Amino acid sequence: MSNYPMPSSDQLLDIYRRAITIKLNDERIIREMKSGRLVTPYYSARGQEIIPASVMQSVTDDDYLCTIYRGTHDMVAKNFPLDVMWAELAGRVTGSCKGKGGTMHLTHPETGSMVTTGIVGSSMPIATGLGWAAKLNGRGQVSIASFGDGACNIGAFHESLNFAGVFDLPVIFLCQNNLYAEHTSMAKSTRVDRYSKRAAGYGIEGVTVNGNDPEEMFGAAKWAIDRARAGEGPTLIEAMTFRFNGHLLGDPGEYIPKEEYAENLAKDPVPALRKRLLDKSVADEVALGAMEAEILARINAAVKAAYAAEYPDVTELKRDVYAAELA
């Protein structure tokens, strides 16, 4: 950890800005769903906010991000416009996919948010392909594949790491290890204690970090991204974390031991970072309060605009499905 770069005070503050945006946006989505106004499947990443908020400090809109169904937090951290996101969640024509994709198919190439996929682990082969393209175009781009711990046990994980390693592709494999693959604990699904150990089998770098620590997460991500830009190949980052909600909204998470849940909830990384900013005099209560109020206002405006927009026309059912539009 001591060899990793450290975030500046401004970067630490921006990590909080992104993390609190994720948290507040997640809470609003759940509230809208419980009220019956928003009807959509949703996989909350509450508790995992620090990971993408830290990683995105070292990338630009030109860099690629591919994530999975539990990836709304990744997209928010990558500057996916909230108004476009909410319109997509609400199934409106002003959404990023004209309301036809929803939570599991968010995409916004303008910010490098290339794809959200509903298939476990499929972010990896897509990001590997984009990494291949990035190497060919020579512009110094990197490609990030975000996925959960359960995806480390499927074929796409091994194939992608092997291919990226063979060709030294600028790909960051970001495993957000929240310890539970749907309803199954890591301890019951694999014999290894750290997925990062598997990197050695493909001749690439692999590290395990505390994904809820912004300084450690920032450092590991910047180190890996800098390596990728320099042509030194891919890295597997295993970011240890914990999700505070069930696999999807409606799952009570009873398979998680109550003591484990309570212990992790007490270490909620977002308020912990807020306290750190205050203790280090990076920001005061007034500044943080103003930031949070501005974020809430943006979310409120995005929600209002989404519900005011039109649903897509029935003709959209046949559009964007086939190469040639059906008559």
N, C-alpha and C positions, 0 to 999 in steps of 0.2 A: 504493500500500500504506500510506503514512504517514497517509492520511486515514481508514483503516478503524479501527473499534473494536478494542481489544486485549483478550484474555481476562485475567481476574484469575488469581491463583495457584490459587484454588480451582477455577476453570473449567479451567485447564490440567491440573490433577490429575484432574478428572472426564473430560476428553478421554482421558487415559491409561487411566482405569478402563474406559471404554467400548471403547477400542481394544484393550486387552489381553484383554478379554472376547471380543471378536470373534476375535482371533488364537487364543486357547486353544480357543474353541468350534470354530473352523474346523479346527484340528489334530485335535481329538477326533473330529469327523465323518469326516475322512479316515482316521484310525486305525481307527474302527469299520467303515468300508467295506472297508478292506484286510483286516480280520480276517474278513470275510464275515458279520458280525452285522447290519450295516446295508446294505440293498439299495435303492439310490435313485440317480437321476441327481443329480449335484452339480457346481455351478459355483463354484469357490473364488474368493473376492475377497481372498485373502492378498496383502498389499502395499497395499491400498486402505483400510485400517482408519481412517486419520486423517480421511478425508473425512466419513463420516457421524457419527463421534464428535465432530467439531467443529461440524457443522451442527446437530445435535440439542441443542446448548447453548442455542439461541435459540427452541426450539419447546416446546410442551406437548402433553399427551395430546389436547387438543382440535384440534390441527393435524393435517392429513392428510398421509400418506405413501403414495405409489404407487411400486413398484419393479418390477424385472424378475427373471428367473431367477437372475442373478448379484446377488442382493439380500439374501441372508441377513444380511450384515453391516449393511445398512441397518436391517433389522428388529431386530437385536440392539441397535443403537445407539438405536432408538426405544423401548426398554424392553419389547420383546416377551418375555413370560415364558418362561424357558428350559425349564421343565418341559412347558409346552404345546407349545413348538416341537419339542422332542425327541420327544414322543409323536406329533406329526404326521410328523416325518421317519421314524419307525419304523412308521408306518401303524397306529397304535393309536387306539382310539375316544376316548381322552382328549385327542387332538390338536385343534388349532384348527379343523380341518375334519373332525373325526372320523376322521382317518387317510386320508381320500380325496383330499387335495390334494397332500401331499408338499412337496418343496423348492420347486417352482415355483408353488405356489399357497398360500403362507402368508398368513394374514390374521388380524388381531386388532384390531377396531374400538375396543375399550376403551382401547387406547394410541394410537389414530389410525393404526395400521398397516393401511391399508385393503385393499391388494391387492398380491400378487406375481403377475406374469403371465409366461407362457412365450413370449409373442409379442414379437418385437423391437420396442422403441419404444412398445408399447401402454400403457405407464405414462403417457405424455403426454396423450393425449385423455381418459383417465379422470381424471387430476389436474386437467386443465382444466375438466372438468365439475364436479368437487368445488370448484374455485376459483369457478366460477359460482355454485354453491350458497352458498359462504362469503360472496360479495359480497351475495347476496340476503338472507341471514339477518342481516347486519350485526353479527356477533359478533366481528369482527376476526381470524378464523381465516386461516391461510395453507395452501396446498396445495403439496406438494413432489413433483415428478416426477423420479425418479432413472432414469438410463439410460446406456448406453455410447456410445462414439464412433461405432460402426457405425450406431446408430439415427439419427444426424444426416443420413443419406442416404436416409431413407425419407419417404414422404408425411406420415405422422402428425406428424413433427417440424415440418414447415412449416405444416401446417394448425393445429396446436395453438398455435404461436407467433403465428401471424397472428390467430387467434380471441382468444387471451388479450390480445394487444396492442390489438386493436380495442375490447375492452370493459374494458381496464385491470383485468384479473383478478389477484387476489393469488396468483399462481403462481410458484414458483421452479423453473425448468428446470435440473436439476443433471446435467450431463454428466460422468460419471466417465471421463475419457479416458485409457485405459491403453494407447493406441497400436495396439491390435490388435482388429479386428472379427472374432471367431472366429479365423481363421488368416491374415487379410489385414491388412497394415500400413496405417496411415493414409495413408502416402505413396503407396500404390498404389491408393487408393480415392477420393481427392478432390484437387482442385487448391488448396484453401485450406490455409494453414498453421495457422490457428486457427478452430475452429468458432464461437467467440464473435463473429467478424466478421459472421456471418449475422444477428445480432440487429438490426443497423441496418436491414436490409431490411424489418423488421416494426415499426420505430419503437419498439423496446424497448431496455432496457439490456443490455449484454453484456460480460462480463469473463472473462479467463483468469487463473487463479491456480495456484500450486504447491499441489496438493491434499495433498501429503505434509508440508507445513509447517503445524502446528496454529494458529499465530498468524495466518498469512495466510488460511488456510481459514476460521477462525472469523470473522475480520474481514469477509471478503467475504460470508459467509453472513448474519451479523447485519445488515450494511448492506442486503442485498437483502430480508431478512425484515422489517426495520423499514420499508423503503419500501413493501412489499406491505401491511403492516398499516395504514399511513397512507393507503392508497388511491392510491399512486403507480404501481401497475401491476406487471407481471411483470419478471423478470430471468433472463437465461441465464447461468449460471455454468459455465464450462469448467474443471474441476479436473484438472490434469495429474497422472498417477500411472502405476503400472506393476503388472501382475499377475505374481505369482511362480510361478503354476502354469499349465498349459495351459488351453485353452478350457473343458474339463470334465475331471473326473478320468479318467485313462487317456490323455489327449492329452499326449505328451511335450514339446510345444512346440518342435519342432525347426526351425520356421520363424523363430524368434527368434534372431538372431545371438548366438553365445556371449558375445562381448564386451559386447554391450548388456545381456544378462541379468546377467552378473557385475557390471557397473557398478551396475546398479540394486539388485541383491541386497545389495551392500556398503552401500547407503544405506537399508536396511530402516527404515521410518519409526517403527515401534513401539519397538525398542530405542533409536533415536535420541532419541525423546521421553523415554524413561526416563532416559537419560543427562542430558538437559537438565534434568529435574526435580531430579536429584541435584546437578548443577553449580550450579543456581540456588537450592539449599537449599529448594525447594518441599516436598520430602519426603526422608526418609532411607531407607537400605536396609531397615531394620527395618519401616518403615511400608509400603513398596512390597511387600516380601515377604509381609507379613500380608494386604495387599489381594489379591495374586495367589493366595495359598493359599485365601482365602475364595471367590474366583471359581472356582477349581478344584473346591472342595468343592460349590459350587452346580451346576456342570456334572456332576460325578459323581452327585449326587443326582438330577438331571434324567434322566440316562441310565438309571440304575437304575430309576426310577419308570416310564420309558417302556417298558422291556422287560418290566416286571411287569404292565403294563396289558393289557387284552384287545384282540383285533382286532375291527373292526366286524362286526356280523352281516351275513349275506348279503343281508338285506332292505334294507340301506343302498345296494345297487347301484341301486335304483330311486327312492331318496329324494333330494331336492334336485336333481333333474334336470328335472322338469316342474312347472308351477305347481300342477297337481292330481296327487296321488300316484296311481300306477297300481295297479290291483287286483292 
